[in-house]
Amino acid sequence: MSTDEIRAIELLNRVSYGRLATSMRALPFVAPVRHVVVNGRVVIRMHRGLGYHQACSGSVVAYGADNLNSGAERLWSVQFIGTAEITEPTPGELAALGTEPRTVDGEPFEPVYMRIEPQFVTVHHLDYSAERTGPQAGSEAAPDASEPVPASAEAPAPPSGRPLHHVA
């Protein structure tokens, strides 16, 4: 495993839920799922009643998790892309996945488990710490927040002191 893959797995172990993305009948969908990481693979639990597992089994999927709503100054996002297969979890994996929800959309929860073998891993880091303040040397000063921004303007780059770091 590469250093980036090891880092991604370490970060993924810090959260319990993420989002699984693939397509069903040529339309994209994203589903929230519970996960654990076991031997570099992602084991997920989802509700069988939605039928998403049928679209995922044997297909390439994207699985992402993050700490974006944590309030932390150092945010991260991990994405694994790989093939998903229906699996029977071990007793240890079941214990690690924890308690199941009682219902999903009012229906009794019926679990289905999948294992994702990561083939491509991406890690993004967003740093909002106070370590760096003000514009970086050689860059323009940040615009005054009271100045109106034209509707046609492109999305602004992150403010100084908030760098985005991408590892692929």
FENKA-V630773 format. One record per backbone hydrogen bond with DSSP energy under -0.5 kcal/mol. NH is the residue of the N-H (numbers start at 1). CO is the residue of the C=O. E is the energy in kcal/mol with one decimal. If there is no record, write none. Layout:
nh->NH co->CO e->E
nh->NH co->CO e->E
This chain:
nh->6 co->2 e->-2.3
nh->7 co->3 e->-2.4
nh->8 co->4 e->-2.5
nh->9 co->5 e->-2.2
nh->10 co->6 e->-2.2
nh->11 co->7 e->-2.4
nh->12 co->8 e->-2.7
nh->13 co->9 e->-1.9
nh->14 co->11 e->-1.9
nh->15 co->12 e->-1.2
nh->18 co->33 e->-2.2
nh->19 co->64 e->-3.1
nh->20 co->31 e->-3.0
nh->21 co->62 e->-3.2
nh->22 co->29 e->-1.7
nh->24 co->27 e->-3.1
nh->27 co->24 e->-1.3
nh->29 co->22 e->-2.5
nh->31 co->20 e->-2.7
nh->33 co->18 e->-2.2
nh->34 co->45 e->-1.7
nh->35 co->16 e->-2.6
nh->36 co->43 e->-2.0
nh->38 co->36 e->-0.5
nh->38 co->41 e->-2.8
nh->41 co->38 e->-1.9
nh->42 co->116 e->-2.0
nh->43 co->36 e->-3.1
nh->43 co->41 e->-0.6
nh->44 co->42 e->-0.5
nh->44 co->114 e->-2.9
nh->45 co->34 e->-2.3
nh->46 co->112 e->-2.4
nh->48 co->46 e->-0.5
nh->48 co->110 e->-3.7
nh->50 co->47 e->-1.0
nh->51 co->48 e->-1.6
nh->54 co->51 e->-1.0
nh->55 co->51 e->-0.8
nh->55 co->52 e->-0.6
nh->56 co->52 e->-1.6
nh->57 co->53 e->-2.5
nh->58 co->84 e->-3.7
nh->59 co->56 e->-2.7
nh->61 co->82 e->-3.2
nh->62 co->21 e->-2.7
nh->63 co->80 e->-3.1
nh->64 co->19 e->-2.6
nh->65 co->78 e->-1.9
nh->67 co->76 e->-1.8
nh->70 co->67 e->-2.0
nh->75 co->73 e->-0.7
nh->75 co->126 e->-3.1
nh->77 co->124 e->-2.1
nh->78 co->65 e->-2.9
nh->79 co->122 e->-2.5
nh->80 co->63 e->-3.2
nh->81 co->120 e->-2.7
nh->82 co->61 e->-2.0
nh->83 co->117 e->-0.9
nh->84 co->56 e->-0.6
nh->84 co->59 e->-2.3
nh->85 co->115 e->-2.0
nh->87 co->113 e->-2.3
nh->89 co->87 e->-0.6
nh->94 co->90 e->-2.6
nh->95 co->91 e->-2.2
nh->96 co->92 e->-2.2
nh->97 co->93 e->-2.2
nh->98 co->94 e->-1.1
nh->104 co->107 e->-2.5
nh->107 co->104 e->-2.1
nh->109 co->102 e->-2.3
nh->112 co->46 e->-1.9
nh->114 co->44 e->-2.0
nh->115 co->85 e->-2.9
nh->116 co->42 e->-3.1
nh->117 co->83 e->-2.0
nh->117 co->115 e->-0.5
nh->118 co->116 e->-0.9
nh->119 co->81 e->-3.3
nh->120 co->81 e->-1.8
nh->122 co->79 e->-2.5
nh->123 co->167 e->-2.5
nh->124 co->77 e->-2.8
nh->125 co->165 e->-2.8
nh->126 co->75 e->-2.8
nh->127 co->163 e->-1.8
nh->128 co->73 e->-3.8
nh->128 co->126 e->-0.6
nh->132 co->129 e->-0.6
nh->139 co->136 e->-2.1
nh->147 co->144 e->-1.9
nh->150 co->148 e->-0.5
nh->153 co->150 e->-1.7
nh->162 co->159 e->-1.6
nh->165 co->125 e->-3.1
nh->167 co->123 e->-2.7
